[in-house]
Amino acid sequence: MQQIFNFLIRNKNSILFLILLAVSIFLTVQNHAFQKSRFISSANSVTGRVYSWSSNINTYLHLDEYNERLLEENNKLRNIISNINDSISVDKQLDSTSFEGDYLFRTARVINNNFAKVDNYLTLNRGENSGIKQEYGVITSQGIVGIVDRVNNEYSRVISILNSRSRINAQLSNTNHFGSLIWDGKDPNIVQLIDVPRQAPLKKGDTIITGGRSLIFPEGLPIGSIKDFSLDQTQSYYTINIKLFNDMTNIGYVYVIENVNREAVENLQETTNE
């Protein structure tokens, strides 16, 4: 203990200088919007790089599993292409640039993933420089992951579906009955679909997919299957527990979805509401 006191006494001037410097930097950042925004942006970049280094190690340790997933997805794509080829003439060339779709897909890697909190987020190794913006959907080949809510030049943050703020339109695959997908903060493998009317025909094992009332996700993306359900007798709505197809505790690579027609649809809706 005496050695500690001696050290503090010998270096009191340097310690006082560092304390005053830290206080001055804090006050400057706190009271000036420009400096504050620059500091937050720099902090996010540093945090993103730390996550990226950690993710590189984790990715190396799980290469076999990721390769297995890629092989499975490639097999599905080959089957789809085979079915397309069967339906077109033999001499017609299949060119991916000839298809006009409403959505663009970009690949990214998850460098940080929270799933043990009430409000969980993921961090991706792609940002504005890669064409990613806020409110883009994020999925894997097995199901939905979340929605982008923050972006800088190099990285982006995603609100996980395991987040109390998450609310996504979803429906039964065999009917048009729909509701809102939420999470109760308990099991990372189970989410809830609420506000489904009692007229909806339900049974365990039925598939739940994304609905067509969202400008973020295409209709028909897989979410999970019905585990069980209960009926609110006072409001006549079901609460459905859904077993996710995705393992949200083990997300490696993802697709980020851009709805290229979103702005046009929103402008039309605003005009209609005037």
C-alpha positions in Angstrom: 0.0 0.0 0.0 2.9 2.4 0.9 4.4 1.8 -2.6 1.1 2.8 -4.2 1.0 6.0 -2.2 4.7 6.7 -3.1 3.9 6.2 -6.8 0.9 8.6 -6.7 3.0 11.2 -4.9 5.9 10.9 -7.4 3.5 11.1 -10.4 0.9 13.5 -9.0 1.5 16.1 -11.7 1.1 13.6 -14.6 -1.9 12.0 -13.0 -3.6 15.4 -12.5 -2.9 16.4 -16.1 -4.5 13.1 -17.5 -7.6 13.7 -15.3 -8.0 17.2 -16.5 -7.4 16.2 -20.1 -10.1 13.4 -19.8 -12.6 15.9 -18.2 -11.9 18.5 -20.9 -12.4 16.0 -23.7 -15.7 14.8 -22.1 -17.0 18.3 -21.8 -16.1 19.2 -25.3 -17.7 16.1 -26.8 -20.8 16.4 -24.5 -21.5 20.1 -25.3 -20.7 20.3 -29.0 -22.9 18.3 -31.5 -20.2 18.1 -34.2 -17.5 16.8 -31.9 -20.0 14.4 -30.3 -21.1 12.9 -33.6 -17.4 12.5 -34.7 -16.6 10.8 -31.4 -19.5 8.4 -31.7 -18.6 7.6 -35.3 -15.0 7.0 -34.3 -16.0 4.8 -31.3 -18.3 2.8 -33.5 -15.5 2.2 -36.0 -13.1 1.1 -33.3 -15.7 -1.2 -31.8 -16.4 -2.6 -35.3 -12.8 -3.5 -35.8 -12.5 -5.2 -32.4 -15.6 -7.3 -33.3 -14.2 -8.0 -36.7 -10.9 -9.4 -35.2 -12.8 -11.6 -32.8 -15.2 -12.8 -35.5 -12.3 -13.8 -37.8 -11.1 -16.2 -35.0 -14.6 -17.5 -34.4 -15.2 -18.0 -38.2 -12.0 -20.0 -38.5 -13.1 -22.3 -35.7 -16.5 -22.9 -37.4 -15.4 -23.3 -41.0 -16.7 -26.9 -41.3 -20.2 -25.9 -40.2 -20.3 -22.8 -42.5 -19.2 -24.9 -45.4 -21.9 -27.5 -44.7 -24.5 -24.7 -44.7 -23.2 -23.3 -48.0 -23.3 -26.8 -49.6 -26.9 -27.2 -48.4 -27.9 -23.8 -49.9 -26.1 -24.4 -53.1 -28.0 -27.7 -53.4 -31.3 -25.8 -53.0 -30.3 -23.3 -55.6 -29.3 -26.0 -58.1 -32.7 -27.6 -57.7 -34.4 -24.2 -58.3 -32.2 -23.6 -61.4 -33.0 -27.1 -62.6 -36.7 -26.5 -62.3 -36.4 -23.2 -64.2 -34.4 -24.8 -67.0 -37.0 -27.5 -67.4 -39.7 -24.8 -68.0 -37.8 -22.9 -70.7 -36.5 -23.8 -74.1 -33.2 -25.6 -74.3 -31.6 -23.0 -76.6 -32.5 -20.0 -74.4 -29.7 -18.8 -72.3 -30.3 -18.2 -68.6 -28.8 -14.8 -67.5 -29.2 -13.6 -64.0 -29.2 -10.0 -65.2 -32.3 -10.6 -67.2 -34.5 -11.0 -64.2 -36.1 -7.8 -62.9 -36.9 -8.2 -59.2 -38.2 -6.0 -56.4 -35.3 -6.8 -54.1 -31.5 -6.7 -54.2 -29.5 -9.0 -52.0 -26.0 -8.3 -50.5 -23.9 -10.6 -48.5 -22.4 -9.8 -45.1 -20.7 -11.5 -42.2 -21.9 -11.2 -38.6 -19.0 -10.1 -36.4 -20.9 -9.7 -33.2 -24.2 -11.4 -32.1 -26.1 -10.9 -28.8 -28.9 -13.2 -27.8 -28.9 -13.4 -24.0 -30.4 -10.0 -23.3 -33.9 -8.6 -23.7 -32.8 -6.2 -26.4 -30.3 -8.0 -28.7 -28.3 -6.7 -31.7 -26.0 -8.0 -34.3 -23.1 -6.2 -36.0 -22.2 -6.8 -39.7 -18.9 -6.2 -41.4 -20.6 -4.1 -44.2 -21.8 -0.5 -44.1 -22.7 2.4 -46.4 -19.6 1.7 -48.5 -21.2 -1.6 -49.4 -24.6 -0.1 -50.2 -26.3 -1.0 -46.9 -28.7 1.5 -45.3 -31.1 1.7 -42.4 -34.3 -0.4 -42.5 -32.9 -3.1 -44.8 -33.9 -6.6 -43.9 -31.4 -9.3 -42.8 -31.9 -13.0 -43.4 -30.1 -16.3 -43.8 -31.0 -19.2 -46.1 -32.9 -20.6 -43.1 -35.0 -17.6 -42.0 -35.1 -14.0 -41.0 -32.6 -12.4 -38.6 -33.6 -8.7 -38.1 -33.6 -5.2 -39.5 -30.6 -2.8 -39.9 -31.0 0.2 -37.6 -27.6 1.9 -37.6 -25.0 2.3 -40.3 -21.6 3.9 -40.7 -19.1 3.6 -43.6 -17.8 0.2 -42.7 -20.2 -1.5 -40.4 -23.9 -1.8 -39.6 -26.0 -2.7 -36.6 -29.0 -5.0 -36.8 -32.0 -5.1 -34.4 -32.3 -8.8 -33.9 -35.8 -10.5 -33.9 -34.7 -11.3 -30.3 -35.4 -7.7 -29.3 -38.3 -6.1 -27.4 -38.4 -3.4 -30.1 -38.7 -5.9 -33.0 -42.2 -6.1 -34.6 -42.4 -7.8 -38.0 -45.4 -8.7 -40.1 -45.8 -12.5 -40.4 -48.5 -14.9 -41.5 -49.5 -18.5 -41.7 -48.2 -20.2 -44.9 -51.4 -21.9 -45.7 -53.8 -18.9 -45.2 -53.8 -15.1 -45.3 -54.2 -14.8 -41.6 -51.4 -12.6 -40.2 -50.1 -11.0 -37.0 -47.1 -9.3 -35.5 -43.9 -11.2 -34.7 -42.4 -10.3 -31.3 -40.2 -11.8 -28.7 -41.0 -12.2 -25.0 -37.3 -12.2 -23.9 -37.1 -15.7 -22.7 -36.0 -18.5 -25.1 -33.8 -17.4 -28.0 -35.2 -20.3 -30.1 -38.9 -19.3 -29.6 -40.6 -16.1 -30.7 -44.3 -15.1 -30.6 -46.9 -14.3 -33.2 -49.7 -12.2 -31.7 -53.0 -10.6 -32.9 -53.9 -13.6 -35.0 -57.7 -13.9 -35.1 -59.5 -16.9 -33.6 -60.9 -17.7 -37.1 -57.4 -18.8 -38.2 -57.0 -22.6 -38.6 -54.0 -23.5 -36.5 -52.1 -26.7 -35.8 -48.7 -27.6 -34.4 -46.0 -27.8 -37.0 -47.6 -25.3 -39.4 -45.1 -23.0 -41.0 -45.0 -19.2 -40.4 -43.6 -16.9 -43.1 -43.1 -13.2 -43.6 -46.3 -11.4 -44.7 -46.9 -9.2 -47.7 -47.7 -6.1 -45.7 -44.1 -5.1 -45.1 -41.8 -2.9 -47.2 -38.7 -4.5 -45.7 -39.0 -8.3 -46.3 -40.4 -10.1 -49.3 -43.5 -12.2 -48.7 -43.0 -15.9 -48.1 -39.6 -16.0 -46.3 -39.4 -18.8 -43.7 -39.5 -17.9 -40.0 -40.4 -21.0 -38.1 -43.1 -23.6 -37.2 -45.9 -23.5 -34.7 -44.8 -25.0 -31.3 -48.0 -24.3 -29.4 -50.7 -21.6 -29.1 -53.3 -20.1 -26.7 -56.4 -18.1 -27.2 -57.1 -14.8 -25.4 -60.8 -15.2 -24.5 -61.2 -11.5 -23.8 -60.0 -10.3 -27.2 -60.4 -13.4 -29.3 -56.9 -13.4 -30.6 -54.2 -16.2 -30.6 -50.7 -15.9 -29.1 -48.6 -18.4 -31.0 -45.2 -19.7 -29.9 -43.0 -20.3 -32.9 -39.9 -22.5 -33.1 -37.4 -20.6 -35.3 -35.8 -22.3 -38.3 -32.7 -20.1 -37.6 -30.4 -20.9 -34.7 -30.1 -17.3 -33.5 -27.2 -18.2 -31.2 -25.1 -19.2 -34.2 -25.4 -16.8 -37.1 -22.4 -16.5 -39.4 -23.1 -15.2 -42.9 -26.3 -13.2 -43.9 -28.1 -11.6 -46.8 -29.0 -7.9 -46.5 -32.2 -7.1 -48.5 -33.0 -3.8 -50.2 -36.5 -3.2 -51.5 -35.8 -1.2 -54.6 -39.4 0.0 -54.9 -39.8 1.1 -51.3 -39.5 4.8 -51.9 -42.0 4.8 -54.8 -44.5 2.8 -52.6 -44.1 5.2 -49.7 -44.5 8.2 -51.9 -47.7 6.7 -53.3 -49.0 6.0 -49.8 -48.3 9.5 -48.6 -50.1 10.9 -51.7 -53.1 8.7 -50.9 -53.3 9.8 -47.3 -53.3 13.5 -48.1 
